[in-house]
Amino acid sequence: MLANSKTSISPKGVYVEGYCLKCRTKREIKGANSVTLKNGRPATQGTCPVCGTKITVIGKGTAAK
């Protein structure tokens, strides 16, 4: 598990948490997608539900496919 993210299963599906740089707090990632960065590393990308800023959690791609 990554130090700056949290993954758990909720009734809605997979819950992925990441750090929003604009809000300066951990938030649930809205619309989380598993992606592969151009250097080949897996990541999870989505948006902050409060401010709409893009959140990227680098590491194991944990979002539902």
mmCIF file of the N, C-alpha and C atoms, coordinates in Angstrom:
data_MODEL
# 
_entry.id   MODEL 
# 
loop_
_atom_site.group_PDB 
_atom_site.id 
_atom_site.type_symbol 
_atom_site.label_atom_id 
_atom_site.label_alt_id 
_atom_site.label_comp_id 
_atom_site.label_asym_id 
_atom_site.label_entity_id 
_atom_site.label_seq_id 
_atom_site.pdbx_PDB_ins_code 
_atom_site.Cartn_x 
_atom_site.Cartn_y 
_atom_site.Cartn_z 
_atom_site.occupancy 
_atom_site.B_iso_or_equiv 
_atom_site.pdbx_formal_charge 
_atom_site.auth_seq_id 
_atom_site.auth_comp_id 
_atom_site.auth_asym_id 
_atom_site.auth_atom_id 
_atom_site.pdbx_PDB_model_num 
ATOM 1   N N  . MET A 1 1  ? 0.844   -1.177 0.000   1.00 0.00 ? 1  MET A N  1 
ATOM 2   C CA . MET A 1 1  ? 0.000   0.000  0.000   1.00 0.00 ? 1  MET A CA 1 
ATOM 3   C C  . MET A 1 1  ? 0.886   1.237  0.000   1.00 0.00 ? 1  MET A C  1 
ATOM 4   N N  . LEU A 1 2  ? 0.473   2.235  -0.737  1.00 0.00 ? 2  LEU A N  1 
ATOM 5   C CA . LEU A 1 2  ? 1.229   3.473  -0.831  1.00 0.00 ? 2  LEU A CA 1 
ATOM 6   C C  . LEU A 1 2  ? 1.062   4.316  0.421   1.00 0.00 ? 2  LEU A C  1 
ATOM 7   N N  . ALA A 1 3  ? 2.069   5.100  0.745   1.00 0.00 ? 3  ALA A N  1 
ATOM 8   C CA . ALA A 1 3  ? 2.033   5.926  1.943   1.00 0.00 ? 3  ALA A CA 1 
ATOM 9   C C  . ALA A 1 3  ? 1.008   7.049  1.832   1.00 0.00 ? 3  ALA A C  1 
ATOM 10  N N  . ASN A 1 4  ? 0.790   7.597  0.637   1.00 0.00 ? 4  ASN A N  1 
ATOM 11  C CA . ASN A 1 4  ? -0.095  8.741  0.477   1.00 0.00 ? 4  ASN A CA 1 
ATOM 12  C C  . ASN A 1 4  ? -1.451  8.387  -0.101  1.00 0.00 ? 4  ASN A C  1 
ATOM 13  N N  . SER A 1 5  ? -1.795  7.110  -0.169  1.00 0.00 ? 5  SER A N  1 
ATOM 14  C CA . SER A 1 5  ? -3.087  6.756  -0.727  1.00 0.00 ? 5  SER A CA 1 
ATOM 15  C C  . SER A 1 5  ? -3.708  5.623  0.069   1.00 0.00 ? 5  SER A C  1 
ATOM 16  N N  . LYS A 1 6  ? -5.003  5.481  -0.093  1.00 0.00 ? 6  LYS A N  1 
ATOM 17  C CA . LYS A 1 6  ? -5.743  4.456  0.616   1.00 0.00 ? 6  LYS A CA 1 
ATOM 18  C C  . LYS A 1 6  ? -6.709  3.820  -0.362  1.00 0.00 ? 6  LYS A C  1 
ATOM 19  N N  . THR A 1 7  ? -6.801  2.499  -0.335  1.00 0.00 ? 7  THR A N  1 
ATOM 20  C CA . THR A 1 7  ? -7.718  1.790  -1.188  1.00 0.00 ? 7  THR A CA 1 
ATOM 21  C C  . THR A 1 7  ? -8.542  0.852  -0.321  1.00 0.00 ? 7  THR A C  1 
ATOM 22  N N  . SER A 1 8  ? -9.843  0.894  -0.485  1.00 0.00 ? 8  SER A N  1 
ATOM 23  C CA . SER A 1 8  ? -10.712 -0.029 0.216   1.00 0.00 ? 8  SER A CA 1 
ATOM 24  C C  . SER A 1 8  ? -11.933 -0.280 -0.640  1.00 0.00 ? 8  SER A C  1 
ATOM 25  N N  . ILE A 1 9  ? -12.725 -1.266 -0.268  1.00 0.00 ? 9  ILE A N  1 
ATOM 26  C CA . ILE A 1 9  ? -13.922 -1.598 -1.021  1.00 0.00 ? 9  ILE A CA 1 
ATOM 27  C C  . ILE A 1 9  ? -15.126 -1.084 -0.253  1.00 0.00 ? 9  ILE A C  1 
ATOM 28  N N  . SER A 1 10 ? -15.951 -0.317 -0.933  1.00 0.00 ? 10 SER A N  1 
ATOM 29  C CA . SER A 1 10 ? -17.162 0.233  -0.347  1.00 0.00 ? 10 SER A CA 1 
ATOM 30  C C  . SER A 1 10 ? -18.359 -0.303 -1.136  1.00 0.00 ? 10 SER A C  1 
ATOM 31  N N  . PRO A 1 11 ? -19.587 -0.042 -0.677  1.00 0.00 ? 11 PRO A N  1 
ATOM 32  C CA . PRO A 1 11 ? -20.754 -0.498 -1.440  1.00 0.00 ? 11 PRO A CA 1 
ATOM 33  C C  . PRO A 1 11 ? -20.799 0.058  -2.857  1.00 0.00 ? 11 PRO A C  1 
ATOM 34  N N  . LYS A 1 12 ? -20.195 1.237  -3.100  1.00 0.00 ? 12 LYS A N  1 
ATOM 35  C CA . LYS A 1 12 ? -20.170 1.828  -4.437  1.00 0.00 ? 12 LYS A CA 1 
ATOM 36  C C  . LYS A 1 12 ? -19.137 1.166  -5.336  1.00 0.00 ? 12 LYS A C  1 
ATOM 37  N N  . GLY A 1 13 ? -18.224 0.390  -4.790  1.00 0.00 ? 13 GLY A N  1 
ATOM 38  C CA . GLY A 1 13 ? -17.168 -0.232 -5.575  1.00 0.00 ? 13 GLY A CA 1 
ATOM 39  C C  . GLY A 1 13 ? -15.832 -0.001 -4.905  1.00 0.00 ? 13 GLY A C  1 
ATOM 40  N N  . VAL A 1 14 ? -14.802 0.248  -5.693  1.00 0.00 ? 14 VAL A N  1 
ATOM 41  C CA . VAL A 1 14 ? -13.466 0.468  -5.167  1.00 0.00 ? 14 VAL A CA 1 
ATOM 42  C C  . VAL A 1 14 ? -13.318 1.924  -4.761  1.00 0.00 ? 14 VAL A C  1 
ATOM 43  N N  . TYR A 1 15 ? -12.854 2.150  -3.563  1.00 0.00 ? 15 TYR A N  1 
ATOM 44  C CA . TYR A 1 15 ? -12.656 3.491  -3.005  1.00 0.00 ? 15 TYR A CA 1 
ATOM 45  C C  . TYR A 1 15 ? -11.170 3.778  -3.057  1.00 0.00 ? 15 TYR A C  1 
ATOM 46  N N  . VAL A 1 16 ? -10.781 4.819  -3.795  1.00 0.00 ? 16 VAL A N  1 
ATOM 47  C CA . VAL A 1 16 ? -9.381  5.186  -3.916  1.00 0.00 ? 16 VAL A CA 1 
ATOM 48  C C  . VAL A 1 16 ? -9.217  6.594  -3.362  1.00 0.00 ? 16 VAL A C  1 
ATOM 49  N N  . GLU A 1 17 ? -8.241  6.770  -2.502  1.00 0.00 ? 17 GLU A N  1 
ATOM 50  C CA . GLU A 1 17 ? -7.997  8.065  -1.883  1.00 0.00 ? 17 GLU A CA 1 
ATOM 51  C C  . GLU A 1 17 ? -6.625  8.566  -2.285  1.00 0.00 ? 17 GLU A C  1 
ATOM 52  N N  . GLY A 1 18 ? -6.540  9.848  -2.586  1.00 0.00 ? 18 GLY A N  1 
ATOM 53  C CA . GLY A 1 18 ? -5.274  10.475 -2.934  1.00 0.00 ? 18 GLY A CA 1 
ATOM 54  C C  . GLY A 1 18 ? -5.205  11.876 -2.366  1.00 0.00 ? 18 GLY A C  1 
ATOM 55  N N  . TYR A 1 19 ? -4.053  12.495 -2.445  1.00 0.00 ? 19 TYR A N  1 
ATOM 56  C CA . TYR A 1 19 ? -3.834  13.828 -1.886  1.00 0.00 ? 19 TYR A CA 1 
ATOM 57  C C  . TYR A 1 19 ? -4.128  14.885 -2.944  1.00 0.00 ? 19 TYR A C  1 
ATOM 58  N N  . CYS A 1 20 ? -5.065  15.782 -2.656  1.00 0.00 ? 20 CYS A N  1 
ATOM 59  C CA . CYS A 1 20 ? -5.378  16.889 -3.560  1.00 0.00 ? 20 CYS A CA 1 
ATOM 60  C C  . CYS A 1 20 ? -4.439  18.046 -3.236  1.00 0.00 ? 20 CYS A C  1 
ATOM 61  N N  . LEU A 1 21 ? -3.671  18.490 -4.218  1.00 0.00 ? 21 LEU A N  1 
ATOM 62  C CA . LEU A 1 21 ? -2.708  19.561 -3.999  1.00 0.00 ? 21 LEU A CA 1 
ATOM 63  C C  . LEU A 1 21 ? -3.379  20.917 -3.824  1.00 0.00 ? 21 LEU A C  1 
ATOM 64  N N  . LYS A 1 22 ? -4.542  21.120 -4.412  1.00 0.00 ? 22 LYS A N  1 
ATOM 65  C CA . LYS A 1 22 ? -5.233  22.389 -4.286  1.00 0.00 ? 22 LYS A CA 1 
ATOM 66  C C  . LYS A 1 22 ? -5.948  22.513 -2.931  1.00 0.00 ? 22 LYS A C  1 
ATOM 67  N N  . CYS A 1 23 ? -6.628  21.438 -2.497  1.00 0.00 ? 23 CYS A N  1 
ATOM 68  C CA . CYS A 1 23 ? -7.330  21.434 -1.204  1.00 0.00 ? 23 CYS A CA 1 
ATOM 69  C C  . CYS A 1 23 ? -6.378  21.184 -0.032  1.00 0.00 ? 23 CYS A C  1 
ATOM 70  N N  . ARG A 1 24 ? -5.215  20.616 -0.330  1.00 0.00 ? 24 ARG A N  1 
ATOM 71  C CA . ARG A 1 24 ? -4.214  20.242 0.674   1.00 0.00 ? 24 ARG A CA 1 
ATOM 72  C C  . ARG A 1 24 ? -4.757  19.265 1.717   1.00 0.00 ? 24 ARG A C  1 
ATOM 73  N N  . THR A 1 25 ? -5.502  18.269 1.229   1.00 0.00 ? 25 THR A N  1 
ATOM 74  C CA . THR A 1 25 ? -6.023  17.223 2.095   1.00 0.00 ? 25 THR A CA 1 
ATOM 75  C C  . THR A 1 25 ? -6.258  15.960 1.270   1.00 0.00 ? 25 THR A C  1 
ATOM 76  N N  . LYS A 1 26 ? -6.439  14.823 1.942   1.00 0.00 ? 26 LYS A N  1 
ATOM 77  C CA . LYS A 1 26 ? -6.741  13.580 1.253   1.00 0.00 ? 26 LYS A CA 1 
ATOM 78  C C  . LYS A 1 26 ? -8.216  13.558 0.912   1.00 0.00 ? 26 LYS A C  1 
ATOM 79  N N  . ARG A 1 27 ? -8.512  13.164 -0.324  1.00 0.00 ? 27 ARG A N  1 
ATOM 80  C CA . ARG A 1 27 ? -9.888  13.101 -0.811  1.00 0.00 ? 27 ARG A CA 1 
ATOM 81  C C  . ARG A 1 27 ? -10.102 11.799 -1.573  1.00 0.00 ? 27 ARG A C  1 
ATOM 82  N N  . GLU A 1 28 ? -11.350 11.367 -1.645  1.00 0.00 ? 28 GLU A N  1 
ATOM 83  C CA . GLU A 1 28 ? -11.713 10.235 -2.486  1.00 0.00 ? 28 GLU A CA 1 
ATOM 84  C C  . GLU A 1 28 ? -11.574 10.678 -3.937  1.00 0.00 ? 28 GLU A C  1 
ATOM 85  N N  . ILE A 1 29 ? -11.002 9.832  -4.786  1.00 0.00 ? 29 ILE A N  1 
ATOM 86  C CA . ILE A 1 29 ? -10.830 10.170 -6.195  1.00 0.00 ? 29 ILE A CA 1 
ATOM 87  C C  . ILE A 1 29 ? -12.121 9.860  -6.941  1.00 0.00 ? 29 ILE A C  1 
ATOM 88  N N  . LYS A 1 30 ? -12.691 10.877 -7.576  1.00 0.00 ? 30 LYS A N  1 
ATOM 89  C CA . LYS A 1 30 ? -13.919 10.742 -8.349  1.00 0.00 ? 30 LYS A CA 1 
ATOM 90  C C  . LYS A 1 30 ? -13.552 10.339 -9.774  1.00 0.00 ? 30 LYS A C  1 
ATOM 91  N N  . GLY A 1 31 ? -14.218 9.306  -10.288 1.00 0.00 ? 31 GLY A N  1 
ATOM 92  C CA . GLY A 1 31 ? -13.952 8.862  -11.655 1.00 0.00 ? 31 GLY A CA 1 
ATOM 93  C C  . GLY A 1 31 ? -12.574 8.254  -11.810 1.00 0.00 ? 31 GLY A C  1 
ATOM 94  N N  . ALA A 1 32 ? -12.140 7.456  -10.832 1.00 0.00 ? 32 ALA A N  1 
ATOM 95  C CA . ALA A 1 32 ? -10.796 6.879  -10.842 1.00 0.00 ? 32 ALA A CA 1 
ATOM 96  C C  . ALA A 1 32 ? -10.617 5.883  -11.989 1.00 0.00 ? 32 ALA A C  1 
ATOM 97  N N  . ASN A 1 33 ? -9.512  6.027  -12.710 1.00 0.00 ? 33 ASN A N  1 
ATOM 98  C CA . ASN A 1 33 ? -9.152  5.138  -13.819 1.00 0.00 ? 33 ASN A CA 1 
ATOM 99  C C  . ASN A 1 33 ? -7.729  4.653  -13.648 1.00 0.00 ? 33 ASN A C  1 
ATOM 100 N N  . SER A 1 34 ? -7.494  3.372  -13.943 1.00 0.00 ? 34 SER A N  1 
ATOM 101 C CA . SER A 1 34 ? -6.139  2.851  -13.952 1.00 0.00 ? 34 SER A CA 1 
ATOM 102 C C  . SER A 1 34 ? -5.471  3.277  -15.253 1.00 0.00 ? 34 SER A C  1 
ATOM 103 N N  . VAL A 1 35 ? -4.278  3.826  -15.153 1.00 0.00 ? 35 VAL A N  1 
ATOM 104 C CA . VAL A 1 35 ? -3.535  4.275  -16.327 1.00 0.00 ? 35 VAL A CA 1 
ATOM 105 C C  . VAL A 1 35 ? -2.094  3.798  -16.207 1.00 0.00 ? 35 VAL A C  1 
ATOM 106 N N  . THR A 1 36 ? -1.375  3.858  -17.314 1.00 0.00 ? 36 THR A N  1 
ATOM 107 C CA . THR A 1 36 ? 0.052   3.579  -17.332 1.00 0.00 ? 36 THR A CA 1 
ATOM 108 C C  . THR A 1 36 ? 0.756   4.854  -17.767 1.00 0.00 ? 36 THR A C  1 
ATOM 109 N N  . LEU A 1 37 ? 1.685   5.323  -16.957 1.00 0.00 ? 37 LEU A N  1 
ATOM 110 C CA . LEU A 1 37 ? 2.426   6.535  -17.289 1.00 0.00 ? 37 LEU A CA 1 
ATOM 111 C C  . LEU A 1 37 ? 3.388   6.241  -18.429 1.00 0.00 ? 37 LEU A C  1 
ATOM 112 N N  . LYS A 1 38 ? 3.922   7.289  -19.061 1.00 0.00 ? 38 LYS A N  1 
ATOM 113 C CA . LYS A 1 38 ? 4.774   7.061  -20.226 1.00 0.00 ? 38 LYS A CA 1 
ATOM 114 C C  . LYS A 1 38 ? 6.093   6.383  -19.883 1.00 0.00 ? 38 LYS A C  1 
ATOM 115 N N  . ASN A 1 39 ? 6.475   6.357  -18.591 1.00 0.00 ? 39 ASN A N  1 
ATOM 116 C CA . ASN A 1 39 ? 7.667   5.618  -18.195 1.00 0.00 ? 39 ASN A CA 1 
ATOM 117 C C  . ASN A 1 39 ? 7.345   4.176  -17.827 1.00 0.00 ? 39 ASN A C  1 
ATOM 118 N N  . GLY A 1 40 ? 6.073   3.758  -17.996 1.00 0.00 ? 40 GLY A N  1 
ATOM 119 C CA . GLY A 1 40 ? 5.680   2.374  -17.786 1.00 0.00 ? 40 GLY A CA 1 
ATOM 120 C C  . GLY A 1 40 ? 5.127   2.068  -16.399 1.00 0.00 ? 40 GLY A C  1 
ATOM 121 N N  . ARG A 1 41 ? 5.125   3.031  -15.503 1.00 0.00 ? 41 ARG A N  1 
ATOM 122 C CA . ARG A 1 41 ? 4.640   2.786  -14.141 1.00 0.00 ? 41 ARG A CA 1 
ATOM 123 C C  . ARG A 1 41 ? 3.111   2.866  -14.105 1.00 0.00 ? 41 ARG A C  1 
ATOM 124 N N  . PRO A 1 42 ? 2.470   1.997  -13.327 1.00 0.00 ? 42 PRO A N  1 
ATOM 125 C CA . PRO A 1 42 ? 1.013   2.075  -13.187 1.00 0.00 ? 42 PRO A CA 1 
ATOM 126 C C  . PRO A 1 42 ? 0.624   3.222  -12.269 1.00 0.00 ? 42 PRO A C  1 
ATOM 127 N N  . ALA A 1 43 ? -0.562  3.771  -12.486 1.00 0.00 ? 43 ALA A N  1 
ATOM 128 C CA . ALA A 1 43 ? -1.059  4.872  -11.661 1.00 0.00 ? 43 ALA A CA 1 
ATOM 129 C C  . ALA A 1 43 ? -2.577  4.873  -11.704 1.00 0.00 ? 43 ALA A C  1 
ATOM 130 N N  . THR A 1 44 ? -3.171  5.649  -10.813 1.00 0.00 ? 44 THR A N  1 
ATOM 131 C CA . THR A 1 44 ? -4.610  5.865  -10.792 1.00 0.00 ? 44 THR A CA 1 
ATOM 132 C C  . THR A 1 44 ? -4.855  7.356  -10.934 1.00 0.00 ? 44 THR A C  1 
ATOM 133 N N  . GLN A 1 45 ? -5.715  7.735  -11.888 1.00 0.00 ? 45 GLN A N  1 
ATOM 134 C CA . GLN A 1 45 ? -6.018  9.143  -12.107 1.00 0.00 ? 45 GLN A CA 1 
ATOM 135 C C  . GLN A 1 45 ? -7.514  9.382  -11.992 1.00 0.00 ? 45 GLN A C  1 
ATOM 136 N N  . GLY A 1 46 ? -7.860  10.568 -11.519 1.00 0.00 ? 46 GLY A N  1 
ATOM 137 C CA . GLY A 1 46 ? -9.251  10.977 -11.403 1.00 0.00 ? 46 GLY A CA 1 
ATOM 138 C C  . GLY A 1 46 ? -9.295  12.437 -11.011 1.00 0.00 ? 46 GLY A C  1 
ATOM 139 N N  . THR A 1 47 ? -10.426 12.873 -10.478 1.00 0.00 ? 47 THR A N  1 
ATOM 140 C CA . THR A 1 47 ? -10.562 14.259 -10.085 1.00 0.00 ? 47 THR A CA 1 
ATOM 141 C C  . THR A 1 47 ? -10.990 14.364 -8.628  1.00 0.00 ? 47 THR A C  1 
ATOM 142 N N  . CYS A 1 48 ? -10.704 15.522 -8.041  1.00 0.00 ? 48 CYS A N  1 
ATOM 143 C CA . CYS A 1 48 ? -11.125 15.833 -6.682  1.00 0.00 ? 48 CYS A CA 1 
ATOM 144 C C  . CYS A 1 48 ? -12.618 16.160 -6.724  1.00 0.00 ? 48 CYS A C  1 
ATOM 145 N N  . PRO A 1 49 ? -13.443 15.551 -5.863  1.00 0.00 ? 49 PRO A N  1 
ATOM 146 C CA . PRO A 1 49 ? -14.877 15.837 -5.894  1.00 0.00 ? 49 PRO A CA 1 
ATOM 147 C C  . PRO A 1 49 ? -15.233 17.236 -5.396  1.00 0.00 ? 49 PRO A C  1 
ATOM 148 N N  . VAL A 1 50 ? -14.325 17.911 -4.697  1.00 0.00 ? 50 VAL A N  1 
ATOM 149 C CA . VAL A 1 50 ? -14.602 19.231 -4.140  1.00 0.00 ? 50 VAL A CA 1 
ATOM 150 C C  . VAL A 1 50 ? -14.212 20.343 -5.112  1.00 0.00 ? 50 VAL A C  1 
ATOM 151 N N  . CYS A 1 51 ? -12.957 20.324 -5.596  1.00 0.00 ? 51 CYS A N  1 
ATOM 152 C CA . CYS A 1 51 ? -12.474 21.430 -6.427  1.00 0.00 ? 51 CYS A CA 1 
ATOM 153 C C  . CYS A 1 51 ? -12.302 21.079 -7.901  1.00 0.00 ? 51 CYS A C  1 
ATOM 154 N N  . GLY A 1 52 ? -12.328 19.784 -8.257  1.00 0.00 ? 52 GLY A N  1 
ATOM 155 C CA . GLY A 1 52 ? -12.221 19.377 -9.654  1.00 0.00 ? 52 GLY A CA 1 
ATOM 156 C C  . GLY A 1 52 ? -10.808 19.253 -10.195 1.00 0.00 ? 52 GLY A C  1 
ATOM 157 N N  . THR A 1 53 ? -9.798  19.408 -9.342  1.00 0.00 ? 53 THR A N  1 
ATOM 158 C CA . THR A 1 53 ? -8.406  19.282 -9.763  1.00 0.00 ? 53 THR A CA 1 
ATOM 159 C C  . THR A 1 53 ? -8.078  17.816 -10.052 1.00 0.00 ? 53 THR A C  1 
ATOM 160 N N  . LYS A 1 54 ? -7.215  17.579 -11.055 1.00 0.00 ? 54 LYS A N  1 
ATOM 161 C CA . LYS A 1 54 ? -6.802  16.221 -11.375 1.00 0.00 ? 54 LYS A CA 1 
ATOM 162 C C  . LYS A 1 54 ? -5.912  15.667 -10.259 1.00 0.00 ? 54 LYS A C  1 
ATOM 163 N N  . ILE A 1 55 ? -6.205  14.436 -9.814  1.00 0.00 ? 55 ILE A N  1 
ATOM 164 C CA . ILE A 1 55 ? -5.401  13.750 -8.796  1.00 0.00 ? 55 ILE A CA 1 
ATOM 165 C C  . ILE A 1 55 ? -4.791  12.518 -9.445  1.00 0.00 ? 55 ILE A C  1 
ATOM 166 N N  . THR A 1 56 ? -3.496  12.319 -9.256  1.00 0.00 ? 56 THR A N  1 
ATOM 167 C CA . THR A 1 56 ? -2.794  11.146 -9.756  1.00 0.00 ? 56 THR A CA 1 
ATOM 168 C C  . THR A 1 56 ? -2.093  10.468 -8.594  1.00 0.00 ? 56 THR A C  1 
ATOM 169 N N  . VAL A 1 57 ? -2.357  9.174  -8.413  1.00 0.00 ? 57 VAL A N  1 
ATOM 170 C CA . VAL A 1 57 ? -1.683  8.381  -7.398  1.00 0.00 ? 57 VAL A CA 1 
ATOM 171 C C  . VAL A 1 57 ? -0.772  7.414  -8.145  1.00 0.00 ? 57 VAL A C  1 
ATOM 172 N N  . ILE A 1 58 ? 0.533   7.585  -7.974  1.00 0.00 ? 58 ILE A N  1 
ATOM 173 C CA . ILE A 1 58 ? 1.505   6.757  -8.672  1.00 0.00 ? 58 ILE A CA 1 
ATOM 174 C C  . ILE A 1 58 ? 1.731   5.486  -7.851  1.00 0.00 ? 58 ILE A C  1 
ATOM 175 N N  . GLY A 1 59 ? 1.776   4.372  -8.549  1.00 0.00 ? 59 GLY A N  1 
ATOM 176 C CA . GLY A 1 59 ? 1.984   3.077  -7.896  1.00 0.00 ? 59 GLY A CA 1 
ATOM 177 C C  . GLY A 1 59 ? 1.037   2.069  -8.495  1.00 0.00 ? 59 GLY A C  1 
ATOM 178 N N  . LYS A 1 60 ? 0.674   1.104  -7.721  1.00 0.00 ? 60 LYS A N  1 
ATOM 179 C CA . LYS A 1 60 ? -0.206  0.057  -8.189  1.00 0.00 ? 60 LYS A CA 1 
ATOM 180 C C  . LYS A 1 60 ? -1.517  0.653  -8.689  1.00 0.00 ? 60 LYS A C  1 
ATOM 181 N N  . GLY A 1 61 ? -1.904  0.340  -9.923  1.00 0.00 ? 61 GLY A N  1 
ATOM 182 C CA . GLY A 1 61 ? -3.172  0.818  -10.469 1.00 0.00 ? 61 GLY A CA 1 
ATOM 183 C C  . GLY A 1 61 ? -4.307  0.124  -9.752  1.00 0.00 ? 61 GLY A C  1 
ATOM 184 N N  . THR A 1 62 ? -5.044  0.870  -8.911  1.00 0.00 ? 62 THR A N  1 
ATOM 185 C CA . THR A 1 62 ? -6.025  0.249  -8.029  1.00 0.00 ? 62 THR A CA 1 
ATOM 186 C C  . THR A 1 62 ? -7.460  0.513  -8.418  1.00 0.00 ? 62 THR A C  1 
ATOM 187 N N  . ALA A 1 63 ? -7.719  1.319  -9.414  1.00 0.00 ? 63 ALA A N  1 
ATOM 188 C CA . ALA A 1 63 ? -9.099  1.628  -9.790  1.00 0.00 ? 63 ALA A CA 1 
ATOM 189 C C  . ALA A 1 63 ? -9.727  0.458  -10.526 1.00 0.00 ? 63 ALA A C  1 
ATOM 190 N N  . ALA A 1 64 ? -11.028 0.359  -10.431 1.00 0.00 ? 64 ALA A N  1 
ATOM 191 C CA . ALA A 1 64 ? -11.754 -0.703 -11.133 1.00 0.00 ? 64 ALA A CA 1 
ATOM 192 C C  . ALA A 1 64 ? -11.670 -0.487 -12.638 1.00 0.00 ? 64 ALA A C  1 
ATOM 193 N N  . LYS A 1 65 ? -11.529 -1.556 -13.370 1.00 0.00 ? 65 LYS A N  1 
ATOM 194 C CA . LYS A 1 65 ? -11.391 -1.448 -14.824 1.00 0.00 ? 65 LYS A CA 1 
ATOM 195 C C  . LYS A 1 65 ? -12.731 -1.509 -15.494 1.00 0.00 ? 65 LYS A C  1 
# 
